[in-house]
Amino acid sequence: MRYLFALLAGCSVFSTVSSWTEIHHKPFLTKNIDAIVQPGLYTSHMHTFFGSDAITNVLPTSSQLQQGCYSGENGNDFSVYWIPTLYYVDGETFTEVPIFRFSTYYVNSRSEIPIPLDFAMISGNASAQSQDEVDAQPRNNLEWFCEGSDDREPDIAKFPTKTCNQNLKLSLVFPSCVNTDDISQYDFPDQSGKCPAGMKAIPQLRYGVWYNTKSVAPGGWDGDAPFQLSCGAASGNGYCGHGDFINGWFQDSLDNMMIRGGGGYNDGQFISGAHASALGESTCTPTDADPDKGTSDYLESLEMM
Ligand SMILES: *[C@@H]1O[C@H](CO)[C@@H](O)[C@H](O)[C@H]1NC(C)=O
């Protein structure tokens, strides 16, 4: 009997169903830094940060991220995640749109290897100002829409042109193929899910971001949305939407991500590891690791560029 159980457990462990997990993370910092694109500088457009607070303008290793405090709900995950900051524009006044929820999803349906330690990647293009430029990077599925609505703009990467009754939502898929000989090289799989030659499939990361637009724009909008991303040249478009990730998971959880995951938030699925065995709020308070430099003020960040 015991032997049979072991056999069954073994089978489920190695099955390749499309399993996934969702983790919520609170924003803890808005700042004009970008350790991947502009290392060492304070000249970036504004970003909103989630996850490990051991982040400055210098690219951290996974083990450096693990020295920090995390803002998420999985104590095995000290990754850092960031996105361009979204503002509500009223004349000359830029007000940060509050984030209702930031979720990361990890899907391991096709993974061949765990996400490598120290791996950093970007999805989307901060310079894109049209749908064509977004589509130049296929399969990032950058999409803005109103939560609870089936309406989509002809350009799916453009902000909705009508008031959202619920939250405004951003969805973004990350590359899931990496060259293990040089982890600075990564890409998307092709349509059939196959990685480019010389690359291996890792679990796929996706962001879901819910913005509470009602709290800043209670009157709503009709036409170009009164919102502007820090990377955007003008309000109304979301084409420059992008996301950044630096791996801060512990190795045991990265291994478990290959065999666990699966299922939705709060349904018992959890990427386990030695540092946490269930979802839970962090007991520390994430802070700015480099508080005397850079700025959290949008207009000041424009001057520093
Ligand atoms: C981003 O978009 C710009 C404008 O189309 C383009 O020049 C640039 O090559 C793109 N960058 C990447 C990494 O795709």
The ligand as an SDF file (V2000), in Angstrom:
LIG
                    3D

 14 14  0  0  0  0  0  0  0  0999 V2000
   11.4870   49.4250  -28.6340 C   0  0  0  0  0  0  0  0  0  0  0  0
   10.7460   50.2100  -29.5130 O   0  0  0  0  0  0  0  0  0  0  0  0
   11.5510   51.1580  -30.2130 C   0  0  0  0  0  0  0  0  0  0  0  0
   10.6050   52.0200  -31.0080 C   0  0  0  0  0  0  0  0  0  0  0  0
    9.8840   51.2460  -31.9230 O   0  0  0  0  0  0  0  0  0  0  0  0
   12.5630   50.4360  -31.0650 C   0  0  0  0  0  0  0  0  0  0  0  0
   13.3940   51.3720  -31.7280 O   0  0  0  0  0  0  0  0  0  0  0  0
   13.4220   49.5340  -30.1970 C   0  0  0  0  0  0  0  0  0  0  0  0
   14.2700   48.7430  -30.9810 O   0  0  0  0  0  0  0  0  0  0  0  0
   12.5270   48.6160  -29.3700 C   0  0  0  0  0  0  0  0  0  0  0  0
   13.3630   47.9200  -28.4120 N   0  0  0  0  0  0  0  0  0  0  0  0
   13.2960   46.6250  -28.2400 C   0  0  0  0  0  0  0  0  0  0  0  0
   14.2150   46.0670  -27.2000 C   0  0  0  0  0  0  0  0  0  0  0  0
   12.5320   45.9170  -28.8510 O   0  0  0  0  0  0  0  0  0  0  0  0
  1  2  1  0
  1 10  1  0
  2  3  1  0
  3  4  1  0
  3  6  1  0
  4  5  1  0
  6  7  1  0
  6  8  1  0
  8  9  1  0
  8 10  1  0
 10 11  1  0
 11 12  1  0
 12 13  1  0
 12 14  2  0
M  END
$$$$
